[in-house]
Amino acid sequence: MVLKLDFPRPKWLQRFLFKKGEKVRINFGGKVYIGFTILVGLAAVNTGNNILYILLSFLLALMGVSGFFSRYNLKKVKVRLIPPNEVWCCKSTPFKVVVENRKVFPAFLIEVFERNIDLKRDFLMVEKSAEGEVKLNFPNRGVYKSKALEVRSTFPFGLFERSFSVPLEEEILVYPKPIEVKVKPPLSKPRREKGESFLHFRRSGEGAVEGIKEYAGEGMRLIHWKAFAKWGELYAKEVAEESFLREVIIDMDKIPASDKEERISKATYLVLHFSRLGYAVGLKYGEKEIPPSAGREHLRELLKFLALL
């Protein structure tokens, strides 16, 4: 016959004492404290000394107070990790850690920890909200997936460490490390731009029209047809040559490199280099090709493509 005792417990007490996903670890000081409490209890039972009973009661009460305040300290504490717009491989990158305290009294000795990305940030006291910066370094390109942040505290006496996990839904995309490639400047005239075998230059568009001039065999593309219709004579457009939209396609297969990672890093440098120069940049890798375009969104598309190769 098994006797099962099931004492009724108020729901508010269950919610307070038994939070889902919360863990408690006994520190070294806590083990010493528990061992000392057991010794005092044994001595009190064996001797019947009232002073030892009083000391035992004090030690047990202190342990209870420690558990109560450690549980309350982490109550209604929310944590967020805010990554920057760009994260680069092998480069120290600042992330923001935001801790929000939604209860009346402050939270003390809060530590935010994540083992996979080597994240650790301490907050001595959080009244309503606190923000800290932590620099992370990712050794490899690609997507980093972190399941959760661990929030822990040793408040109030350091005897026990109470912690809980905060799920992370966002993935961190790490761009490749750029490796410099020396590139010869292309020729300035249209249709004559040449360079290394892994770079294919071309120009597109008509450029900005600054005026008209007498036609001198510039080609059908530059004839000003409205002027011809008005005056019956051929005039040519005066176009600012530098206003042509310059395009470059980077053929990754032809980039000289010792391995795939070096080739991707050099392609990353070329993408950034020509984007800063105002080129519309495209990529070619095997059968995959991204047509040339300009703008911040296109640059991110190229970097994402390189990061996920």
Residue pairs with C-beta under 8 A, 6 or more apart in sequence:
16 71
16 75
17 71
19 71
19 164
21 164
21 165
22 74
22 162
22 163
22 164
23 162
23 163
23 164
24 160
24 161
24 162
24 163
25 160
25 161
25 162
25 163
26 34
26 159
26 160
26 161
27 154
27 158
27 159
27 160
27 161
29 157
29 158
29 159
30 158
30 159
30 160
33 59
33 63
33 159
34 63
36 59
37 56
37 59
37 60
37 63
40 52
40 55
40 56
40 59
41 56
43 49
43 52
44 52
44 53
44 55
44 56
62 157
63 159
65 156
66 156
66 157
66 159
66 160
67 160
69 155
69 156
70 153
70 154
70 155
70 156
70 160
70 162
71 162
72 103
72 105
73 107
73 108
73 109
73 153
73 155
73 156
73 162
74 107
74 110
74 151
74 153
74 162
74 163
74 164
75 103
76 101
76 102
76 103
77 99
77 100
77 101
77 102
77 107
77 110
77 126
77 151
78 99
78 100
78 102
78 166
79 97
79 98
79 99
79 100
79 112
79 149
79 151
79 166
80 97
80 98
80 100
81 95
81 96
81 97
81 98
81 114
81 119
81 149
81 168
81 170
82 95
82 96
82 97
82 98
83 93
83 95
83 170
83 172
84 93
84 94
84 95
86 175
86 303
87 93
87 138
87 172
87 173
87 174
87 175
88 174
88 175
88 176
88 177
88 178
89 138
89 139
89 140
89 141
89 174
89 175
89 176
89 177
90 137
90 138
90 139
90 177
91 137
91 177
92 135
92 136
92 137
93 135
93 136
93 137
93 138
94 133
94 134
94 135
95 119
95 133
95 134
95 135
95 136
96 131
96 132
96 133
97 112
97 119
97 121
97 131
97 132
97 133
97 134
98 129
98 130
98 131
99 107
99 110
99 112
99 123
99 126
99 129
99 130
99 131
99 132
99 151
100 126
100 128
100 129
101 107
101 126
101 127
101 128
101 129
101 130
106 125
106 126
106 127
107 123
107 125
107 126
107 153
107 155
108 124
108 125
108 126
108 153
108 155
108 156
109 122
109 123
109 124
109 153
109 154
109 155
110 122
110 123
110 126
110 151
110 152
110 153
111 120
111 121
111 122
111 123
111 151
111 152
111 153
112 119
112 120
112 121
112 122
112 123
112 149
112 150
112 151
113 119
113 120
113 149
113 150
113 151
113 152
114 120
114 146
114 148
114 149
114 150
116 144
116 146
117 136
117 138
117 144
117 146
117 172
118 136
118 137
119 134
119 136
119 149
120 134
121 132
121 134
123 130
123 132
138 144
138 172
138 174
140 174
141 174
141 175
141 176
141 177
141 264
141 306
141 307
142 173
142 174
142 307
142 308
143 171
143 172
143 173
143 174
143 307
143 308
144 171
144 172
144 173
144 174
145 171
145 172
146 168
146 172
147 165
147 167
147 168
148 165
148 166
148 167
148 168
149 165
149 166
149 168
150 163
150 164
150 165
150 166
151 163
151 164
151 165
151 166
152 161
152 162
152 163
152 164
153 161
153 162
153 163
154 160
154 161
173 304
173 307
174 307
175 268
175 303
175 304
175 306
175 307
176 261
176 264
176 265
176 267
176 268
176 303
176 306
176 307
177 265
177 268
178 265
178 266
178 268
178 269
178 272
179 262
179 265
179 266
179 268
179 269
180 269
181 255
181 266
181 269
181 270
181 273
183 195
183 196
183 199
183 270
183 273
184 195
184 196
186 193
186 194
186 195
186 199
186 201
187 193
187 194
188 241
189 241
190 203
190 241
190 244
191 202
191 203
193 201
193 202
193 203
193 246
194 201
195 201
197 251
197 254
198 250
198 251
198 252
198 253
198 254
198 255
198 256
199 248
199 249
199 250
199 251
199 270
200 248
200 249
200 251
201 246
201 247
201 248
202 246
202 247
202 248
203 244
203 245
203 246
203 247
204 244
204 245
204 247
204 280
205 244
205 245
206 221
206 222
206 237
206 239
206 244
207 239
207 240
207 241
207 243
207 244
207 245
208 239
208 240
208 243
209 237
209 238
209 239
210 238
210 239
210 240
211 237
211 238
212 224
212 227
212 235
212 236
212 237
212 238
213 235
213 236
213 238
214 234
214 235
214 236
215 223
215 233
215 234
215 235
215 236
216 236
218 236
218 237
222 236
222 237
222 239
223 234
223 235
223 236
223 237
224 235
224 236
224 237
227 233
227 235
228 234
228 235
245 280
245 294
246 277
246 278
246 279
246 280
247 279
247 280
247 281
247 282
247 292
248 274
248 279
248 280
248 281
248 282
248 292
249 281
249 282
249 283
249 284
249 289
249 292
250 267
250 270
250 271
250 274
250 281
250 282
250 283
250 284
251 284
252 263
252 264
252 267
252 283
252 284
252 285
253 284
253 285
253 286
255 263
255 266
255 267
255 270
257 263
257 266
260 309
264 306
264 309
267 283
267 306
268 303
268 306
270 281
271 281
271 283
271 299
271 302
271 303
271 306
272 299
274 281
275 281
275 294
275 299
278 294
279 292
279 294
280 292
280 293
280 294
281 292
281 293
281 294
281 298
281 299
281 302
282 289
282 290
282 291
282 292
282 293
283 289
283 290
283 302
283 305
283 306
284 290
285 309
290 301
290 302
290 305
